[in-house]
């Protein structure tokens, strides 16, 4: 489906004509882009394992301590969810 075709169809008509999966496939990924990519997260993990504080890591990356804290919380949550799946 071209952009012109999508523009001609109203949102409601398009929603009725196509499945949610098709509409999602045509849509773009929403939300704010991530500040830390996978390479940066790996580097952050190494820095923390070597004894750097979150504040020191924030200075190294040029980010706020809060941003680093959220990244650390996501890392812990993904580790805990993976660990619980392995132990069950």
C-alpha positions in Angstrom: 0.0 0.0 0.0 1.4 3.4 -1.0 1.4 6.5 1.2 -1.0 8.1 -1.3 -3.4 5.2 -0.9 -3.2 5.4 2.8 -3.9 9.1 2.7 -7.0 8.6 0.6 -8.4 6.1 3.0 -9.6 7.6 6.3 -8.3 6.1 9.6 -11.5 4.4 10.4 -11.9 2.9 6.9 -8.3 1.7 6.9 -8.9 0.1 10.4 -11.9 -1.8 9.1 -10.3 -2.9 5.9 -7.0 -4.3 7.3 -6.0 -6.4 10.2 -4.1 -5.0 13.2 -1.0 -6.9 12.1 -1.0 -5.3 8.7 -1.6 -1.8 10.2 1.3 -2.3 12.6 3.6 -3.5 9.8 2.9 -0.3 7.9 3.3 1.9 10.9 6.7 3.0 12.3 8.2 2.3 15.6 7.0 4.9 18.0 8.5 6.4 21.1 11.7 8.3 21.8 14.9 6.8 20.4 17.1 5.0 23.0 20.1 7.0 24.2 22.1 3.9 25.0 22.5 1.3 22.2 23.5 -2.3 22.9 27.2 -1.5 22.6 26.9 1.3 25.2 24.9 -1.0 27.5 27.6 -3.6 27.3 30.2 -0.9 28.1 28.1 0.3 31.0 28.0 -3.2 32.4 31.8 -3.5 32.2 32.3 -0.2 33.9 29.9 -1.1 36.7 31.6 -4.5 37.1 34.9 -2.8 37.4 33.6 -0.8 40.4 32.6 2.5 38.8 29.6 4.2 40.4 26.5 5.2 38.4 27.5 8.9 38.8 31.0 8.2 37.3 29.4 6.3 34.4 27.0 9.2 33.8 30.0 11.5 33.4 31.7 9.1 31.1 28.6 8.8 28.8 27.6 12.4 29.2 24.2 11.5 30.6 22.3 12.1 33.7 22.6 9.8 36.7 18.9 9.2 36.4 19.3 7.9 32.8 22.0 5.5 33.9 19.9 4.4 36.9 17.0 3.6 34.5 19.3 1.6 32.3 20.7 -0.3 35.3 17.1 -1.0 36.5 16.2 -2.4 33.0 19.4 -4.6 33.1 18.5 -6.0 36.5 14.9 -6.6 35.5 15.9 -8.5 32.3 18.5 -10.5 34.3 15.9 -11.4 37.0 13.3 -12.4 34.5 15.9 -14.5 32.6 17.2 -16.0 35.9 13.7 -16.9 37.1 12.9 -18.6 33.7 16.0 -20.7 34.0 15.4 -21.7 37.6 11.8 -22.9 36.9 
